[in-house]
Amino acid sequence: MYTDKPDAEEVERTLDSINGIRRAEMPDFFYTRLEGRLNKVRRAPSFSWSFLTRPAVSLACLSLLLVLNITIIRSLMRTKQSASVTTNTGLQNFAEEYALGTTSIYNEKVNR
């Protein structure tokens, strides 16, 4: 049971416990090891580009880029050639859109 006033015996036990307190001791070379660990974590990169320096990987990447460039150039040349064959002038497009090249029964004169 807790009373408002601590008795003298409890106060003495508390004060005697303070007498046994010592300064905390650290192991030898603690700060050196701590700094080493912190520097090791700082130096570790999250992503390494070092795999690109390998000759096999760089050659494969360059070959892929070359194939993609050749493919794109060929497809552009094909579309350019097909577009030049079917190019109409603006007037031809207008006539085709409104069917002006055909005759209707209203344009013909009826001879009676």
Secondary structure, 3 states (H helix, E strand, C coil): CCCCCCCHHHHHHHHHHHHCCCCCCCCCCHHHHHHHHHHHHHHCCCCCCHHHHCHHHHHHHHHHHHHHHHHHHHHHHHHHHHHHHCCCCHHHHHHHHCCCCCCCCCCCCCCC
